[in-house]
Amino acid sequence: LHYRAEGAIEYTALLFIPSQKPFDLFHPDRKSQVRLYVNRVFISDQLDGLLPRYFRFLRGVVDSSDLPLNISREMLQDNPTLRKIQGGLVKRLIKDLKERAGDAESYGTFWKTFGAVFKEGLYEDFERRDDLMDLARFTTTHGEVVSFKDYAARMKDGQDAIYYITGENLTAVKASPQLEGFAAKGIEVLLLTDPIDEFWVTSVNAYDKKPLKSVAESGTDLSKVKGPDDKPEEPAGDVSAVIEKLKTALGDAVADVRASMRLTESPVCLVSDTGGMSLHLARMLKQHGESDAGIRKILEVNPKHALIKRFEGLEGEALTDAALLLLDQARIVEGEAVPDPAAFARRLAKVMEHGL
């Protein structure tokens, strides 16, 4: 991008996006790589404030005659002229990216390389958030890379939210049992695997008046959405007695046990409470030394699964062992570590001994 801005403030900009990400792109101390000149005299090549941090992958030069030659880096931070130059640069960059977004292949390469950084703007830049949301792209359960606009245009009848799931990587999130009910209904789900995704989704909240909802939250109701092969469902049967047994057996290990509408094949899954911290975010914070004691983990059970129905005849130690095995299974599928591997192994061996 090469252009000259004229008017109240004049400057020339030459900016380009590298084809590969720099090795220190996510280093917290990385500065802007755009060099600032005043009347062709070099001032700084590591200036915070010339561009927002979510454009830190850009390289180039900006030359202005409206800044004094003897200006210091400290004075530049609060300089109103510099802020106006930044506003002009970002406006032009967004305009240029929107034009280039029409080329799906070229823009897809850019997004794959720098999308994880660019999404930081969704969290940080409230003023330009709508423009940045138009530029964002996401991999989905339908195997495509789509924009918010694309997703909203093909939402199912009765679907009132944009659904997403967060996780470590695409393989892990695609295998999540939390997606089973959505897949059965043909509902497309955004697959979010970058660390910043946990933060901007709670900040953005909605696109075009359609709320963003995590599939990993409890209380998801898909009954209004008609699936491609919807047939009258057989009644699931009353599992309230089983749920009470599981609550008693698991005690404080989970915040609650509930019947699930999202499960079609798996017997159980772990979800977070509505509006609470996601399980993935809790794991991320725990890896950085933070406690996950405040997270409310809810065990959802599939009332139609044969394994859940077998709990009706269990009592005592057999019930406790089976309930803890179900919880550990849900933890493993969710990507969590089993808190007591030795006890898990003993319970599994005992169940296998009785079953074989």
QUIKAUR-V221731 format. One record per backbone hydrogen bond with DSSP energy under -1.0 kcal/mol. CO is the residue of the C=O (numbers start at 1). NH is the residue of the N-H. If there is no record, write none. Layout:
<<CO,NH> <CO,NH>>
This chain:
<<1,15> <3,13> <5,11> <11,5> <12,63> <13,3> <14,61> <16,59> <22,25> <24,27> <27,30> <33,60> <35,62> <36,43> <36,44> <37,64> <38,41> <41,38> <44,36> <52,55> <53,56> <55,58> <59,16> <60,35> <61,14> <62,37> <63,12> <64,39> <68,71> <72,76> <73,77> <76,79> <79,83> <80,84> <81,85> <82,86> <83,87> <84,88> <85,89> <86,90> <87,91> <88,92> <89,93> <90,94> <91,95> <92,96> <93,97> <94,98> <95,99> <96,100> <97,101> <100,103> <102,104> <103,107> <104,108> <105,109> <106,110> <107,111> <108,112> <109,113> <110,114> <111,115> <114,118> <115,119> <117,120> <118,121> <120,124> <121,125> <124,126> <126,129> <128,132> <129,133> <130,134> <138,146> <139,191> <140,143> <144,140> <146,138> <147,151> <148,152> <149,153> <152,155> <156,159> <162,213> <163,190> <164,215> <165,192> <169,173> <170,174> <171,175> <173,176> <176,179> <177,180> <179,183> <180,184> <181,185> <182,187> <189,141> <190,165> <192,167> <194,197> <195,198> <196,199> <196,200> <197,201> <200,204> <201,205> <204,206> <205,212> <207,210> <210,207> <211,162> <213,164> <214,217> <216,272> <222,225> <227,230> <239,243> <240,244> <241,245> <242,246> <243,247> <244,248> <245,249> <246,250> <247,251> <250,253> <256,299> <258,301> <262,181> <267,302> <269,300> <271,298> <272,218> <273,276> <278,282> <279,283> <280,284> <281,285> <282,286> <283,287> <285,290> <286,289> <292,295> <297,255> <298,271> <299,258> <300,269> <301,260> <302,305> <305,309> <306,310> <308,311> <309,312> <310,313> <311,314> <315,319> <316,320> <317,321> <318,322> <319,323> <320,324> <321,325> <322,326> <323,327> <324,328> <325,329> <326,330> <327,331> <328,332> <329,333> <330,334> <331,336> <332,335> <340,344> <341,345> <342,346> <343,347> <344,348> <345,349> <346,350> <347,351> <348,352> <349,353> <350,354> <351,355> <352,356>>
